């Protein structure tokens, strides 16, 4: 989990608690941006998260707002440690 928080710069300020990995397929019609995660300051841990990992940003139809555009493989769900 430390590696994921660091490379994707996932601050505990915005997402605390457990992190999970799940595989899913995005259906046509979803706008995405791909790139490298930038660094971020984690105020709660008082440390810089360097980023550098590959990230995808959903632009318009997110899994939360438009679940019909995603096929989630629920059998792939794993808690990160």
Biopython code that builds the backbone (N, CA, C, O; Angstrom):
import numpy as np
from Bio.PDB.StructureBuilder import StructureBuilder

atoms = [
    (1, "UNK", "N", (0.834, -1.186, 0.000)),
    (1, "UNK", "CA", (0.000, 0.000, 0.000)),
    (1, "UNK", "C", (0.880, 1.250, 0.000)),
    (1, "UNK", "O", (0.532, 2.248, -0.633)),
    (2, "UNK", "N", (2.003, 1.208, 0.696)),
    (2, "UNK", "CA", (2.908, 2.363, 0.713)),
    (2, "UNK", "C", (3.359, 2.716, -0.696)),
    (2, "UNK", "O", (3.417, 3.890, -1.061)),
    (3, "UNK", "N", (3.681, 1.689, -1.489)),
    (3, "UNK", "CA", (4.150, 1.907, -2.856)),
    (3, "UNK", "C", (3.066, 2.572, -3.703)),
    (3, "UNK", "O", (3.354, 3.482, -4.480)),
    (4, "UNK", "N", (1.827, 2.120, -3.554)),
    (4, "UNK", "CA", (0.715, 2.702, -4.313)),
    (4, "UNK", "C", (0.478, 4.145, -3.884)),
    (4, "UNK", "O", (0.330, 5.023, -4.735)),
    (5, "UNK", "N", (0.441, 4.403, -2.580)),
    (5, "UNK", "CA", (0.251, 5.783, -2.102)),
    (5, "UNK", "C", (1.349, 6.690, -2.635)),
    (5, "UNK", "O", (1.075, 7.817, -3.049)),
    (6, "UNK", "N", (2.577, 6.216, -2.629)),
    (6, "UNK", "CA", (3.715, 7.020, -3.055)),
    (6, "UNK", "C", (3.696, 7.287, -4.561)),
    (6, "UNK", "O", (3.782, 8.439, -4.986)),
    (7, "UNK", "N", (3.585, 6.228, -5.373)),
    (7, "UNK", "CA", (3.662, 6.373, -6.835)),
    (7, "UNK", "C", (2.449, 7.064, -7.444)),
    (7, "UNK", "O", (2.570, 7.750, -8.459)),
    (8, "UNK", "N", (1.282, 6.888, -6.831)),
    (8, "UNK", "CA", (0.078, 7.536, -7.351)),
    (8, "UNK", "C", (-0.273, 8.796, -6.572)),
    (8, "UNK", "O", (-1.263, 9.463, -6.870)),
    (9, "UNK", "N", (0.545, 9.118, -5.568)),
    (9, "UNK", "CA", (0.361, 10.307, -4.733)),
    (9, "UNK", "C", (-1.066, 10.364, -4.170)),
    (9, "UNK", "O", (-1.757, 11.376, -4.287)),
    (10, "UNK", "N", (-1.484, 9.258, -3.561)),
    (10, "UNK", "CA", (-2.808, 9.187, -2.949)),
    (10, "UNK", "C", (-2.671, 9.610, -1.494)),
    (10, "UNK", "O", (-2.271, 8.814, -0.644)),
    (11, "UNK", "N", (-2.999, 10.846, -1.213)),
    (11, "UNK", "CA", (-2.864, 11.423, 0.121)),
    (11, "UNK", "C", (-3.892, 10.844, 1.080)),
    (11, "UNK", "O", (-5.045, 10.625, 0.710)),
    (12, "UNK", "N", (-3.470, 10.601, 2.308)),
    (12, "UNK", "CA", (-4.418, 10.147, 3.332)),
    (12, "UNK", "C", (-5.451, 11.223, 3.630)),
    (12, "UNK", "O", (-6.522, 10.926, 4.159)),
    (13, "UNK", "N", (-5.140, 12.461, 3.300)),
    (13, "UNK", "CA", (-6.074, 13.566, 3.483)),
    (13, "UNK", "C", (-7.329, 13.372, 2.624)),
    (13, "UNK", "O", (-8.424, 13.763, 3.028)),
    (14, "UNK", "N", (-7.168, 12.770, 1.441)),
    (14, "UNK", "CA", (-8.287, 12.588, 0.520)),
    (14, "UNK", "C", (-8.840, 11.178, 0.516)),
    (14, "UNK", "O", (-10.003, 10.972, 0.171)),
    (15, "UNK", "N", (-8.035, 10.210, 0.892)),
    (15, "UNK", "CA", (-8.504, 8.822, 0.894)),
    (15, "UNK", "C", (-7.810, 8.082, 2.026)),
    (15, "UNK", "O", (-6.692, 7.591, 1.873)),
    (16, "UNK", "N", (-8.497, 8.008, 3.177)),
    (16, "UNK", "CA", (-7.920, 7.318, 4.320)),
    (16, "UNK", "C", (-8.450, 5.895, 4.377)),
    (16, "UNK", "O", (-9.393, 5.542, 3.668)),
    (17, "UNK", "N", (-7.849, 5.101, 5.207)),
    (17, "UNK", "CA", (-8.315, 3.728, 5.379)),
    (17, "UNK", "C", (-7.746, 2.795, 4.336)),
    (17, "UNK", "O", (-6.710, 3.071, 3.732)),
    (18, "UNK", "N", (-8.424, 1.706, 4.135)),
    (18, "UNK", "CA", (-7.949, 0.668, 3.223)),
    (18, "UNK", "C", (-8.051, 1.096, 1.765)),
    (18, "UNK", "O", (-8.945, 1.853, 1.385)),
    (19, "UNK", "N", (-7.119, 0.598, 0.956)),
    (19, "UNK", "CA", (-7.161, 0.770, -0.491)),
    (19, "UNK", "C", (-7.353, -0.610, -1.111)),
    (19, "UNK", "O", (-6.902, -1.618, -0.566)),
    (20, "UNK", "N", (-8.026, -0.640, -2.251)),
    (20, "UNK", "CA", (-8.335, -1.904, -2.902)),
    (20, "UNK", "C", (-7.922, -1.869, -4.360)),
    (20, "UNK", "O", (-7.869, -0.809, -4.984)),
    (21, "UNK", "N", (-7.631, -3.037, -4.889)),
    (21, "UNK", "CA", (-7.337, -3.206, -6.313)),
    (21, "UNK", "C", (-8.483, -4.000, -6.902)),
    (21, "UNK", "O", (-8.910, -5.008, -6.338)),
    (22, "UNK", "N", (-8.987, -3.536, -8.058)),
    (22, "UNK", "CA", (-10.034, -4.257, -8.762)),
    (22, "UNK", "C", (-9.817, -4.065, -10.257)),
    (22, "UNK", "O", (-9.423, -2.984, -10.694)),
    (23, "UNK", "N", (-10.070, -5.096, -11.035)),
    (23, "UNK", "CA", (-9.934, -5.002, -12.483)),
    (23, "UNK", "C", (-11.304, -4.709, -13.091)),
    (23, "UNK", "O", (-12.321, -5.263, -12.673)),
    (24, "UNK", "N", (-11.304, -3.822, -14.092)),
    (24, "UNK", "CA", (-12.561, -3.497, -14.760)),
    (24, "UNK", "C", (-12.284, -3.092, -16.194)),
    (24, "UNK", "O", (-11.159, -2.741, -16.552)),
    (25, "UNK", "N", (-13.318, -3.144, -17.003)),
    (25, "UNK", "CA", (-13.251, -2.764, -18.406)),
    (25, "UNK", "C", (-14.110, -1.520, -18.604)),
    (25, "UNK", "O", (-15.236, -1.440, -18.113)),
    (26, "UNK", "N", (-13.562, -0.556, -19.328)),
    (26, "UNK", "CA", (-14.289, 0.674, -19.644)),
    (26, "UNK", "C", (-14.926, 0.504, -21.018)),
    (26, "UNK", "O", (-14.245, 0.150, -21.980)),
    (27, "UNK", "N", (-16.208, 0.750, -21.112)),
    (27, "UNK", "CA", (-16.920, 0.620, -22.379)),
    (27, "UNK", "C", (-16.724, 1.879, -23.229)),
    (27, "UNK", "O", (-16.390, 2.935, -22.693)),
    (28, "UNK", "N", (-16.926, 1.780, -24.537)),
    (28, "UNK", "CA", (-16.781, 2.961, -25.409)),
    (28, "UNK", "C", (-17.684, 4.112, -24.972)),
    (28, "UNK", "O", (-18.804, 3.899, -24.509)),
    (29, "UNK", "N", (-17.178, 5.330, -25.126)),
    (29, "UNK", "CA", (-17.953, 6.521, -24.797)),
    (29, "UNK", "C", (-17.461, 7.251, -23.559)),
    (29, "UNK", "O", (-17.982, 8.312, -23.216)),
    (30, "UNK", "N", (-16.466, 6.694, -22.886)),
    (30, "UNK", "CA", (-15.934, 7.329, -21.676)),
    (30, "UNK", "C", (-14.672, 8.101, -22.047)),
    (30, "UNK", "O", (-13.742, 7.536, -22.622)),
    (31, "UNK", "N", (-14.642, 9.379, -21.721)),
    (31, "UNK", "CA", (-13.455, 10.186, -21.965)),
    (31, "UNK", "C", (-12.414, 9.935, -20.886)),
    (31, "UNK", "O", (-12.718, 9.977, -19.694)),
    (32, "UNK", "N", (-11.181, 9.671, -21.314)),
    (32, "UNK", "CA", (-10.105, 9.422, -20.352)),
    (32, "UNK", "C", (-8.883, 10.254, -20.700)),
    (32, "UNK", "O", (-8.662, 10.622, -21.854)),
    (33, "UNK", "N", (-8.098, 10.539, -19.675)),
    (33, "UNK", "CA", (-6.771, 11.130, -19.846)),
    (33, "UNK", "C", (-5.793, 10.179, -19.180)),
    (33, "UNK", "O", (-6.047, 9.695, -18.077)),
    (34, "UNK", "N", (-4.685, 9.910, -19.839)),
    (34, "UNK", "CA", (-3.643, 9.057, -19.276)),
    (34, "UNK", "C", (-2.388, 9.871, -19.092)),
    (34, "UNK", "O", (-2.115, 10.794, -19.859)),
    (35, "UNK", "N", (-1.630, 9.534, -18.083)),
    (35, "UNK", "CA", (-0.380, 10.235, -17.879)),
    (35, "UNK", "C", (0.324, 9.778, -16.627)),
    (35, "UNK", "O", (0.012, 8.729, -16.062)),
    (36, "UNK", "N", (1.271, 10.574, -16.203)),
    (36, "UNK", "CA", (2.076, 10.284, -15.028)),
    (36, "UNK", "C", (1.539, 11.067, -13.836)),
    (36, "UNK", "O", (1.298, 12.271, -13.931)),
    (37, "UNK", "N", (1.354, 10.381, -12.723)),
    (37, "UNK", "CA", (0.880, 11.034, -11.506)),
    (37, "UNK", "C", (1.937, 12.010, -11.005)),
    (37, "UNK", "O", (3.114, 11.667, -10.891)),
    (38, "UNK", "N", (1.504, 13.216, -10.712)),
    (38, "UNK", "CA", (2.410, 14.219, -10.165)),
    (38, "UNK", "C", (2.599, 14.033, -8.671)),
    (38, "UNK", "O", (1.913, 13.226, -8.044)),
    (39, "UNK", "N", (3.518, 14.772, -8.116)),
    (39, "UNK", "CA", (3.753, 14.685, -6.677)),
    (39, "UNK", "C", (2.657, 15.433, -5.918)),
    (39, "UNK", "O", (1.936, 16.255, -6.484)),
    (40, "UNK", "N", (2.549, 15.126, -4.616)),
    (40, "UNK", "CA", (1.548, 15.768, -3.775)),
    (40, "UNK", "C", (2.043, 15.788, -2.335)),
    (40, "UNK", "O", (2.730, 14.866, -1.895)),
    (41, "UNK", "N", (1.700, 16.823, -1.618)),
    (41, "UNK", "CA", (2.034, 16.911, -0.202)),
    (41, "UNK", "C", (0.929, 16.253, 0.601)),
    (41, "UNK", "O", (-0.242, 16.597, 0.439)),
    (42, "UNK", "N", (1.282, 15.309, 1.468)),
    (42, "UNK", "CA", (0.333, 14.662, 2.366)),
    (42, "UNK", "C", (0.418, 15.389, 3.703)),
    (42, "UNK", "O", (1.352, 15.169, 4.474)),
    (43, "UNK", "N", (-0.554, 16.252, 3.978)),
    (43, "UNK", "CA", (-0.538, 17.092, 5.179)),
    (43, "UNK", "C", (-0.650, 16.274, 6.454)),
    (43, "UNK", "O", (-0.046, 16.632, 7.466)),
    (44, "UNK", "N", (-1.405, 15.188, 6.430)),
    (44, "UNK", "CA", (-1.573, 14.370, 7.629)),
    (44, "UNK", "C", (-0.288, 13.645, 8.010)),
    (44, "UNK", "O", (0.017, 13.501, 9.194)),
    (45, "UNK", "N", (0.467, 13.187, 7.012)),
    (45, "UNK", "CA", (1.712, 12.476, 7.288)),
    (45, "UNK", "C", (2.926, 13.407, 7.236)),
    (45, "UNK", "O", (4.045, 13.009, 7.561)),
    (46, "UNK", "N", (2.685, 14.642, 6.825)),
    (46, "UNK", "CA", (3.738, 15.645, 6.671)),
    (46, "UNK", "C", (4.908, 15.125, 5.851)),
    (46, "UNK", "O", (6.060, 15.133, 6.285)),
    (47, "UNK", "N", (4.567, 14.669, 4.644)),
    (47, "UNK", "CA", (5.591, 14.169, 3.735)),
    (47, "UNK", "C", (5.147, 14.360, 2.292)),
    (47, "UNK", "O", (3.954, 14.434, 1.998)),
    (48, "UNK", "N", (6.126, 14.438, 1.398)),
    (48, "UNK", "CA", (5.839, 14.566, -0.026)),
    (48, "UNK", "C", (5.700, 13.177, -0.622)),
    (48, "UNK", "O", (6.557, 12.316, -0.424)),
    (49, "UNK", "N", (4.611, 12.965, -1.356)),
    (49, "UNK", "CA", (4.408, 11.730, -2.106)),
    (49, "UNK", "C", (4.913, 12.001, -3.512)),
    (49, "UNK", "O", (4.366, 12.873, -4.187)),
    (50, "UNK", "N", (5.937, 11.290, -3.985)),
    (50, "UNK", "CA", (6.616, 11.672, -5.217)),
    (50, "UNK", "C", (5.834, 11.469, -6.514)),
    (50, "UNK", "O", (6.148, 12.118, -7.512)),
    (51, "UNK", "N", (4.836, 10.601, -6.537)),
    (51, "UNK", "CA", (4.134, 10.335, -7.795)),
    (51, "UNK", "C", (5.023, 9.539, -8.733)),
    (51, "UNK", "O", (5.900, 8.799, -8.290)),
    (52, "UNK", "N", (4.791, 9.694, -10.042)),
    (52, "UNK", "CA", (5.591, 8.989, -11.033)),
    (52, "UNK", "C", (4.932, 7.748, -11.594)),
    (52, "UNK", "O", (5.406, 7.203, -12.590)),
    (53, "UNK", "N", (3.846, 7.283, -10.980)),
    (53, "UNK", "CA", (3.142, 6.105, -11.478)),
    (53, "UNK", "C", (2.210, 6.450, -12.630)),
    (53, "UNK", "O", (1.874, 7.616, -12.834)),
    (54, "UNK", "N", (1.795, 5.444, -13.379)),
    (54, "UNK", "CA", (0.862, 5.626, -14.499)),
    (54, "UNK", "C", (-0.546, 5.765, -13.943)),
    (54, "UNK", "O", (-0.978, 4.958, -13.120)),
    (55, "UNK", "N", (-1.270, 6.803, -14.399)),
    (55, "UNK", "CA", (-2.632, 7.009, -13.926)),
    (55, "UNK", "C", (-3.580, 7.270, -15.089)),
    (55, "UNK", "O", (-3.173, 7.717, -16.161)),
    (56, "UNK", "N", (-4.843, 6.981, -14.851)),
    (56, "UNK", "CA", (-5.916, 7.262, -15.807)),
    (56, "UNK", "C", (-6.972, 8.073, -15.078)),
    (56, "UNK", "O", (-7.378, 7.725, -13.969)),
    (57, "UNK", "N", (-7.413, 9.153, -15.703)),
    (57, "UNK", "CA", (-8.413, 10.040, -15.130)),
    (57, "UNK", "C", (-9.663, 9.965, -15.998)),
    (57, "UNK", "O", (-9.595, 10.213, -17.201)),
    (58, "UNK", "N", (-10.798, 9.628, -15.402)),
    (58, "UNK", "CA", (-12.063, 9.577, -16.139)),
    (58, "UNK", "C", (-12.638, 10.978, -16.186)),
    (58, "UNK", "O", (-12.855, 11.597, -15.145)),
    (59, "UNK", "N", (-12.885, 11.482, -17.383)),
    (59, "UNK", "CA", (-13.258, 12.877, -17.575)),
    (59, "UNK", "C", (-14.738, 13.168, -17.341)),
    (59, "UNK", "O", (-15.073, 14.180, -16.725)),
    (60, "UNK", "N", (-15.601, 12.329, -17.806)),
    (60, "UNK", "CA", (-17.016, 12.684, -17.760)),
    (60, "UNK", "C", (-17.880, 11.602, -17.110)),
    (60, "UNK", "O", (-18.633, 11.889, -16.180)),
    (61, "UNK", "N", (-17.780, 10.405, -17.576)),
    (61, "UNK", "CA", (-18.611, 9.313, -17.062)),
    (61, "UNK", "C", (-17.766, 8.475, -16.100)),
    (61, "UNK", "O", (-17.005, 7.604, -16.522)),
    (62, "UNK", "N", (-17.911, 8.750, -14.815)),
    (62, "UNK", "CA", (-17.130, 8.028, -13.819)),
    (62, "UNK", "C", (-17.863, 6.761, -13.391)),
    (62, "UNK", "O", (-19.070, 6.648, -13.602)),
    (63, "UNK", "N", (-17.152, 5.807, -12.794)),
    (63, "UNK", "CA", (-17.834, 4.601, -12.314)),
    (63, "UNK", "C", (-18.951, 4.921, -11.318)),
    (63, "UNK", "O", (-19.943, 4.196, -11.242)),
    (64, "UNK", "N", (-18.791, 5.998, -10.561)),
    (64, "UNK", "CA", (-19.814, 6.366, -9.574)),
    (64, "UNK", "C", (-21.052, 6.961, -10.240)),
    (64, "UNK", "O", (-22.175, 6.629, -9.861)),
    (65, "UNK", "N", (-20.860, 7.837, -11.232)),
    (65, "UNK", "CA", (-21.996, 8.526, -11.847)),
    (65, "UNK", "C", (-22.635, 7.755, -12.993)),
    (65, "UNK", "O", (-23.826, 7.911, -13.260)),
    (66, "UNK", "N", (-21.851, 6.927, -13.671)),
    (66, "UNK", "CA", (-22.354, 6.176, -14.821)),
    (66, "UNK", "C", (-21.846, 4.732, -14.803)),
    (66, "UNK", "O", (-21.049, 4.350, -15.659)),
    (67, "UNK", "N", (-22.298, 3.932, -13.842)),
    (67, "UNK", "CA", (-21.777, 2.558, -13.729)),
    (67, "UNK", "C", (-22.066, 1.689, -14.953)),
    (67, "UNK", "O", (-21.403, 0.673, -15.158)),
    (68, "UNK", "N", (-23.036, 2.074, -15.758)),
    (68, "UNK", "CA", (-23.370, 1.275, -16.954)),
    (68, "UNK", "C", (-22.249, 1.289, -17.999)),
    (68, "UNK", "O", (-22.258, 0.476, -18.923)),
    (69, "UNK", "N", (-21.293, 2.198, -17.861)),
    (69, "UNK", "CA", (-20.174, 2.272, -18.801)),
    (69, "UNK", "C", (-18.971, 1.451, -18.344)),
    (69, "UNK", "O", (-17.905, 1.526, -18.956)),
    (70, "UNK", "N", (-19.127, 0.671, -17.281)),
    (70, "UNK", "CA", (-18.013, -0.098, -16.723)),
    (70, "UNK", "C", (-18.451, -1.528, -16.440)),
    (70, "UNK", "O", (-19.570, -1.776, -15.992)),
    (71, "UNK", "N", (-17.548, -2.459, -16.708)),
    (71, "UNK", "CA", (-17.772, -3.845, -16.313)),
    (71, "UNK", "C", (-16.714, -4.173, -15.267)),
    (71, "UNK", "O", (-15.525, -4.242, -15.579)),
    (72, "UNK", "N", (-17.148, -4.376, -14.027)),
    (72, "UNK", "CA", (-16.240, -4.622, -12.912)),
    (72, "UNK", "C", (-16.146, -6.123, -12.660)),
    (72, "UNK", "O", (-17.164, -6.803, -12.528)),
    (73, "UNK", "N", (-14.917, -6.633, -12.594)),
    (73, "UNK", "CA", (-14.677, -8.032, -12.263)),
    (73, "UNK", "C", (-14.603, -8.140, -10.742)),
    (73, "UNK", "O", (-13.536, -7.973, -10.152)),
    (74, "UNK", "N", (-15.743, -8.419, -10.113)),
    (74, "UNK", "CA", (-15.800, -8.432, -8.651)),
    (74, "UNK", "C", (-14.920, -9.527, -8.057)),
    (74, "UNK", "O", (-14.503, -9.419, -6.904)),
    (75, "UNK", "N", (-14.631, -10.576, -8.821)),
    (75, "UNK", "CA", (-13.757, -11.643, -8.323)),
    (75, "UNK", "C", (-12.303, -11.202, -8.217)),
    (75, "UNK", "O", (-11.500, -11.875, -7.570)),
    (76, "UNK", "N", (-11.955, -10.087, -8.840)),
    (76, "UNK", "CA", (-10.572, -9.599, -8.802)),
    (76, "UNK", "C", (-10.304, -8.672, -7.608)),
    (76, "UNK", "O", (-9.161, -8.270, -7.394)),
    (77, "UNK", "N", (-11.325, -8.332, -6.838)),
    (77, "UNK", "CA", (-11.184, -7.382, -5.719)),
    (77, "UNK", "C", (-10.205, -7.898, -4.675)),
    (77, "UNK", "O", (-10.367, -8.999, -4.148)),
    (78, "UNK", "N", (-9.179, -7.086, -4.380)),
    (78, "UNK", "CA", (-8.161, -7.421, -3.395)),
    (78, "UNK", "C", (-7.818, -6.202, -2.554)),
    (78, "UNK", "O", (-7.648, -5.105, -3.085)),
    (79, "UNK", "N", (-7.718, -6.389, -1.248)),
    (79, "UNK", "CA", (-7.264, -5.311, -0.371)),
    (79, "UNK", "C", (-5.752, -5.188, -0.501)),
    (79, "UNK", "O", (-5.044, -6.194, -0.531)),
    (80, "UNK", "N", (-5.256, -3.955, -0.579)),
    (80, "UNK", "CA", (-3.817, -3.726, -0.614)),
    (80, "UNK", "C", (-3.297, -3.714, 0.814)),
    (80, "UNK", "O", (-3.969, -3.236, 1.729)),
    (81, "UNK", "N", (-2.101, -4.242, 0.994)),
    (81, "UNK", "CA", (-1.507, -4.297, 2.341)),
    (81, "UNK", "C", (-0.230, -3.514, 2.378)),
    (81, "UNK", "O", (0.419, -3.440, 3.421)),
]
sb = StructureBuilder()
sb.init_structure("model")
sb.init_model(0)
sb.init_chain("A")
sb.init_seg("    ")
for serial, (resi, resn, name, xyz) in enumerate(atoms, 1):
    if name == "N":
        sb.init_residue(resn, " ", resi, " ")
    sb.init_atom(name, np.array(xyz, "f"), 0.0, 1.0, " ", f" {name:<3s}", serial, name[0])
structure = sb.get_structure()
